[in-house]
Amino acid sequence: MSDAALYSLLALLLAVLGFAWLALALPNHWRQVHQGVQQTASRQVALRSGASLMLGLSLLCSLAGDSPAMAILLWLMLLGVATLLVALTLSWRAQWLALLWPARPQAERSAD
Amino acid sequence: MGELHTWAGVLLGVLLFAVFWTGSLSVFDKEIDRWMMPSTRLHWDDSMQRPSLDRDIRPLLEQRAANAPVWTIILPLERTPFLTLTYGSEESRKSSRDLFHPITLEPLAKPLTLGASGFIYPFHHNLTLRYKNIGAWLVGIAGMAMLCLLVSGVVIHRKLFSEFFTLRLHRAFGRSTLDVHNVAGVALLPFHLLITLSGLIVAFAIYYPDAPQHTYREQVQSGVSAERAFLGEALGRIRLRAAKQPGELAPLEPMVTKAEQYWGPGSVYLLRVNNPKDANGNVLLRRTSHSSVTKDIDNFRFANVSGEVMGRFQASATVNTWNFIAGLHYIQFRHDALRWLYFLGGLGGCVVIATGLFFWTQARRKKQQRHGHLGVSLLDALSVAGVCGVILATLAFLLANRWLPMQEQLFGLGRARVEILSFYAVWLVASVHAVWRVMQDPRLGYLHAWREQCTAIALLAVLAVLANWLTTGDHLLATLRSGNGPVAGTDLCLLAAAALALLAAHKLRRRVPQEETLEVAHV
């Protein structure tokens, strides 16, 4: 696998992670993934900042693999693919996203 | 905004679908060409030794078109792995074209087809209606409508952020259709904005035909047409008048060497010799632009007799901005991942348009269920004909390409024309079928029409793969094993299309009895 392809793949994975966290920051998807765990405002902030960081890193990765014009084009396309992948995962196997931000119901309740 | 979204979608959705569909296929036009032109299923990469222009190619030109006013040599490239020679003729502007093996220089069997780059790609930008640019204008209007649809779609989206990822596929039919429309529409919004806007900008000369008239007033007074003056200054296209005196063409190889000193080794891919046997002629060299998004239109011009440099055209910053936008749209640079993403993004556009149309008629149908409404029925028929119809027509085009006998003339027409006629004939049949189905059963006819045409798509796609196998012997296992990417890729995409169409037909089949029970409940 060439370097450019490797960077593209990494950029895609980071974009998927970023969008998955953005989805988890939305109340309805959080409920869908973590049933019975209360979402907290601070966790939403953490998810959103983590997501922004990942999307930024994703852009850096695609810049590392291609010339700037192609890299930005590629990044925009990968953002679309990542959004669709996250949406499909949420509709088909929502629990999988729990792996990307685990939360235990018991621990939550004792903290309340 | 809701009204705008509805009307732009209803009026131009079908046309937009055809443009997006043919545009997506045009991303891989050269690969589909390899599928449709078996004699060109060859291999070429940059490490291979180019044929010598003076020793190998000149004699071919002398032998085939010694008196042609224009010779064009297109050297083999990765996506077009053969040598192309075209010769203009005095009588008609149409030139003839011959293809040769890139190494042995044996003439290749005539493809007898326009292929994807000669039919599907032109259809994408002018619907093959060239008279007074009517087709290009229609595509332009559809493009403007697409921009309106994208913007108004974002505005009327009720829960853009809270349902950014919401895709309830298991829910009711209408709900899941709308979710697919929304999620795909939002996820692909940047791409669809870029591709639609760049598509309109690329064709500026059609949409603003009089623009040069005002800029080049001085040249017009001195007798040069404004278009010519503009093409010369902006794009480096300069016309040459023959001196009607004989001249001898200088060696070509040193010209290439000279140009490649500036452009880099191996970068020249096209040479055009104007008036090769005249004292006043020139040789124009063009370069590839594999490694940049910007489409490189720079050229070198050499005097044909002396071989001296006559000029070097370098596009201005303004023109290169346009070239960047054009390159972004044409995606001719070397980037496989982006090419696939463009293809999928374009097909995603098809999905957004089709689900939009489907949702609209569904919603309207619910409102007017009891009276039945001619307008909705017609739009139903139009959607089936516009979505499934154009896909079926494309498959018919591929099938005709493989099944028609390899003869120049068939039924008194050129073979390439018969392929195109099959495209339009099948589209017409699909439209008639859709109208017939919808008229025959105003309540559920549209479901039958969608389902039957989806089944037909699956059937034709599998037949196309079989036809390729039977007529060329290149079955999928062979092409995969030998690394024949274009042919294997086309076959795999056809099979994927067949599988998706079957899945859709299956879902629609389950839908019919559900609708029937719903109807009963309403009565």
Interface residues (C-beta under 8 A of the other chain):
Chain A: A5 S8 F19 L22 A23 L26 P27 N28 H29 D66 S67 A69 M70 L73 L74 L76 M77 L78 L79 G80 V81 T83 L84 V86 A87 L88 L90 S91 W92
Chain B: F161 S162 E163 F164 F165 T166 L167 R168 L169 H170 V183 A184 V186 A187 L188 L189 P190 F191 L194 S291 S292 V293 T294 F324 L328 F333 H335 A337 L338 L341 Y342 L344 G345 G348
